[in-house]
Amino acid sequence: RAVTAQAARTPHALALHGDGFALTYGELDARARRIAHRLRALGAGPETRVAVLLDRGPDLVAALLGVWKAGAAQVPLDPGTPAPRPEEAGIALAVTEAAYAGRLPGVPYVPAAETQEAGDGPGAALDAVPLDPDRLAYVLHTSGSTGGPKAVEISHRALAHYLDWAVTRYTTAGTGGAPWFTPVGFDLGMPALWAPLMTGQAVRVLPRELAPGDLGARLLAGAPYAFVGLTPGHLRLLEDQLTDEELASLAGLAVCAGDAYPAAQAARVARRVRAGRGAGEGMALTAEYGPTEATVAATFTRVRATAPTGGHGERG
């Protein structure tokens, strides 16, 4: 509802941009409403699990938002990983495209591209679903400790609690939104996608086919961001691809998450940011960590630029 409210306030503001596309908040909301209408026509409602299997781009974001508008629960699936069995995952419907529909045998689906046929005007009104904070918001399938996909169910209450915190901590570090470049089935990308859209900022959507060697240049093309969320592995790529000045100017805040963040790496990057910031403040460094079951993250640490070993500071 926060994204819908933002679209009502700033319908002409840029919401998504990437290779060959740019969508305003009004256009994104209209696409999402059309998807919601199609899903409801197929019987979607509270607790209906809807798989979203699309390449990263504007259709994917509209589909995710459309599932929520329909009152259903998202089951985000990345085209680059095996899909769970629909019957085992409880998937009743899907938003996908013909090329991927065969990976969800027997599941009725809404072709994402068809929702653009009416253009990107206001779209038909949609009856709001009664607010229920404990209704299922999404289901992610992790590898777990057993080696097989394990379903993690997250409620709207839990997600809203985390995103409210992320909006306060992350989007206030600047006005440039965030880049989204991680798989949709990996909850590291939750704050990068939803926190900017809740505050009127823009999300830069990078393609799934992005080569590791291009990460630095592609991120710089949309900089400066309010924040960037990345793994220690991503950060290592940026260390190799960017100068000190480019690192310092990338974003107001870098959030390292998804894996153990080596203290030596944190200290090394902090020194480089400090060397490249010139007269400005440069990019602040933080670490976020927690299991998927904890709703994205459970701990937060600020990396002190003066700490010789990347020591820890405040926690939240």
C-alpha positions in Angstrom: 0.0 0.0 0.0 2.9 2.4 0.6 3.9 2.1 -3.1 0.3 2.7 -4.2 0.1 5.7 -2.0 3.4 7.0 -3.4 2.1 6.6 -7.0 -1.0 8.6 -6.1 1.2 11.4 -4.7 3.8 11.5 -7.5 2.4 9.7 -10.6 4.8 11.4 -13.0 8.0 10.8 -11.0 10.5 8.2 -12.2 10.0 4.9 -10.5 12.0 2.4 -12.6 14.7 2.8 -15.2 17.2 0.5 -17.0 18.3 -0.7 -20.4 15.8 0.8 -22.9 13.0 1.6 -20.4 11.8 4.2 -17.9 8.5 3.9 -16.0 6.9 6.5 -13.9 5.0 5.7 -10.6 1.7 6.1 -12.4 2.8 3.7 -15.3 4.1 1.1 -12.8 0.9 1.3 -10.8 -1.3 0.9 -13.9 0.6 -2.2 -15.0 0.3 -3.7 -11.6 -3.4 -3.1 -11.5 -3.9 -4.8 -14.8 -2.0 -7.8 -13.6 -4.1 -7.8 -10.4 -7.3 -7.8 -12.4 -6.2 -10.7 -14.5 -5.2 -12.7 -11.4 -8.5 -12.0 -9.7 -10.3 -13.2 -12.8 -8.4 -16.5 -12.4 -9.5 -16.8 -8.8 -6.6 -15.2 -6.9 -7.3 -14.0 -3.4 -5.8 -14.0 0.1 -3.3 -16.8 0.6 -3.3 -17.8 -3.1 0.3 -18.5 -3.9 1.3 -16.9 -7.3 4.6 -17.7 -8.8 6.4 -14.8 -10.6 8.9 -16.2 -13.1 10.3 -13.4 -15.3 13.6 -11.9 -16.2 14.6 -8.9 -14.1 13.0 -5.8 -15.7 9.8 -3.6 -15.5 7.4 -6.5 -16.1 8.9 -8.4 -13.1 8.4 -5.4 -10.7 4.9 -4.8 -12.0 4.1 -8.5 -11.5 5.3 -8.6 -8.0 3.3 -5.5 -7.1 0.3 -6.8 -9.0 0.3 -10.0 -6.9 0.0 -8.0 -3.8 -2.7 -5.8 -5.2 -4.7 -8.9 -6.0 -4.4 -9.8 -2.3 -2.3 -12.9 -3.1 1.2 -14.0 -2.0 4.3 -13.8 -4.2 6.4 -16.9 -4.9 9.4 -15.2 -6.7 11.3 -17.5 -8.9 14.5 -16.7 -10.7 14.9 -18.0 -14.3 18.5 -19.0 -13.5 17.6 -21.5 -10.8 15.4 -24.6 -10.8 11.8 -24.0 -10.0 10.1 -26.0 -7.2 7.4 -28.4 -8.0 4.2 -26.4 -8.1 2.2 -29.0 -6.1 4.9 -29.1 -3.4 5.2 -25.3 -3.3 1.4 -24.7 -3.2 1.6 -22.6 -6.4 -1.9 -22.1 -7.8 -1.3 -19.3 -10.4 1.7 -17.6 -12.1 2.7 -14.5 -13.9 5.3 -15.5 -16.5 6.0 -15.6 -20.2 5.6 -18.4 -22.7 9.3 -19.2 -22.7 9.2 -20.1 -19.0 5.6 -21.4 -18.6 6.8 -25.0 -19.2 8.7 -24.9 -15.9 5.4 -24.6 -14.1 3.4 -27.5 -15.7 -0.3 -27.3 -15.2 -0.3 -23.9 -13.6 -2.6 -21.3 -15.2 -0.7 -18.1 -15.9 -1.0 -14.5 -16.8 1.4 -13.5 -19.7 3.2 -10.4 -18.3 3.5 -8.8 -21.7 -0.2 -8.8 -22.3 -0.7 -6.4 -19.4 1.0 -3.7 -21.5 -1.5 -3.9 -24.4 -3.8 -1.2 -23.0 -0.8 1.2 -22.7 0.3 2.7 -19.5 -2.6 5.0 -18.7 -4.5 5.1 -15.4 -6.0 1.6 -15.8 -9.2 0.3 -14.3 -9.9 0.9 -10.6 -9.3 -2.1 -8.3 -11.2 -2.9 -5.1 -8.7 -2.8 -2.2 -8.1 -6.0 -0.3 -9.0 -5.6 3.5 -5.8 -5.0 5.4 -4.5 -8.0 7.3 -0.9 -7.6 8.5 -0.6 -11.3 9.2 -1.6 -12.4 5.7 1.2 -14.1 3.7 3.3 -11.7 1.7 5.8 -13.9 0.0 7.4 -17.3 0.0 11.1 -17.8 -0.8 12.7 -21.1 -1.5 16.2 -21.4 0.0 18.7 -24.2 -0.3 18.5 -24.7 3.5 20.7 -27.1 5.4 19.2 -30.2 3.7 20.4 -29.4 0.2 16.8 -29.2 -1.1 14.6 -26.2 -1.6 13.0 -25.1 1.7 10.0 -22.7 1.7 10.2 -19.7 4.0 6.9 -17.8 4.6 7.0 -14.1 5.4 3.9 -12.1 6.5 3.1 -8.5 5.5 3.6 -7.5 9.1 7.1 -8.8 9.2 8.0 -7.3 5.9 6.5 -3.9 6.7 8.4 -3.9 10.0 11.7 -4.5 8.2 11.0 -2.1 5.3 10.0 0.7 7.7 13.4 0.3 9.3 15.2 0.2 6.0 13.5 3.3 4.7 14.7 5.2 7.8 18.2 3.8 7.7 18.9 3.6 3.9 16.8 5.9 1.8 17.8 8.9 3.9 21.4 8.5 2.8 20.6 10.3 -0.4 18.0 10.9 -3.1 19.2 8.6 -5.9 17.3 5.5 -5.0 19.1 2.2 -5.4 20.2 -0.3 -8.0 18.6 -3.7 -8.1 20.8 -6.4 -9.5 20.4 -9.6 -7.4 18.1 -12.6 -8.1 14.5 -12.1 -7.2 14.6 -15.2 -5.1 17.3 -13.8 -2.9 16.0 -11.5 -0.2 19.1 -9.3 -0.3 17.2 -7.3 -3.0 14.1 -6.6 -0.9 15.3 -3.2 0.4 16.8 -2.1 -2.9 13.5 -2.7 -4.7 10.9 -1.7 -2.2 12.5 1.0 0.0 13.0 3.5 -2.8 9.5 2.9 -4.2 8.0 3.6 -0.8 9.7 7.0 -0.7 9.4 8.4 -4.2 12.9 7.5 -5.3 13.8 5.5 -8.4 15.1 2.0 -8.8 17.8 1.3 -11.4 17.1 -2.3 -12.7 20.1 -4.1 -14.1 19.5 -7.1 -16.4 19.9 -10.7 -15.3 22.6 -11.2 -18.0 24.9 -8.7 -16.4 28.5 -9.9 -16.7 30.5 -9.7 -13.4 33.2 -7.7 -15.2 30.7 -5.0 -16.1 29.2 -4.5 -12.6 31.3 -1.5 -11.6 30.7 0.4 -14.9 27.0 -0.4 -14.9 26.5 0.8 -11.3 28.4 4.0 -11.9 26.2 4.8 -14.9 23.3 5.4 -12.5 25.2 6.8 -9.5 25.1 8.4 -7.1 22.5 6.3 -5.3 21.1 6.8 -1.8 22.3 3.3 -1.0 23.6 0.1 -2.7 23.0 -3.4 -1.3 25.6 -6.0 -2.2 27.4 -9.1 -1.0 31.1 -9.2 -0.1 31.7 -10.9 -3.4 30.0 -8.0 -5.3 32.1 -5.6 -3.2 35.3 -7.4 -4.2 34.4 -6.9 -7.8 33.9 -3.2 -7.2 37.3 -3.0 -5.5 38.9 -4.4 -8.7 36.9 -2.3 -11.1 36.6 1.1 -9.5 39.0 3.8 -8.5 39.0 5.2 -5.0 37.1 8.3 -6.2 34.5 6.1 -8.0 34.0 4.0 -4.9 33.6 7.0 -2.7 31.0 8.6 -5.0 28.9 5.4 -5.8 26.3 5.9 -3.0 25.6 7.6 0.3 25.6 4.2 1.9 26.9 0.7 1.0 25.1 -2.2 2.7 27.1 -5.4 2.7 24.9 -8.5 3.3 24.2 -12.0 2.3 27.4 -13.6 3.5 30.1 -13.1 6.1 31.8 -9.7 5.7 35.6 -10.1 6.3 36.9 -7.5 8.7 40.0 -7.1 6.5 37.8 -6.3 3.5 35.7 -3.8 5.4 38.8 -2.0 6.6 40.4 -2.0 3.2 37.3 -0.5 1.5 36.9 2.0 4.3 40.5 3.2 3.7 39.9 3.5 -0.1 36.6 5.4 0.4 38.3 7.8 2.8 41.2 8.3 0.3 38.8 9.0 -2.6 36.2 11.2 -0.9 38.1 14.5 -1.3 36.3 17.2 0.5 33.1 15.3 0.7 31.9 12.7 3.1 32.1 9.7 0.8 30.2 6.5 1.0 29.4 5.1 4.5 29.9 1.4 5.0 27.5 -0.9 6.9 26.9 -4.6 7.3 23.5 -6.3 7.5 23.0 -10.0 8.3 20.3 -12.5 9.2 18.6 -15.6 7.9 15.8 -15.5 5.4 13.5 -16.6 8.2 14.2 -13.4 10.1 12.8 -11.3 7.2 15.8 -10.2 5.3 18.1 -9.3 8.2 18.4 -9.4 12.0 21.5 -7.4 12.7 23.0 -4.1 11.4 26.5 -2.8 12.0 28.2 0.5 10.9 31.8 0.1 9.7 34.0 2.8 11.2 36.4 4.3 8.7 38.9 4.9 11.4 38.9 1.3 12.6 42.2 -0.4 11.5 40.5 -3.8 11.3 37.0 -2.8 10.2 35.7 -2.9 13.8 32.1 -2.7 14.6 30.2 0.4 15.8 26.5 1.0 16.3 24.0 -1.8 15.9 20.3 -1.6 15.0 
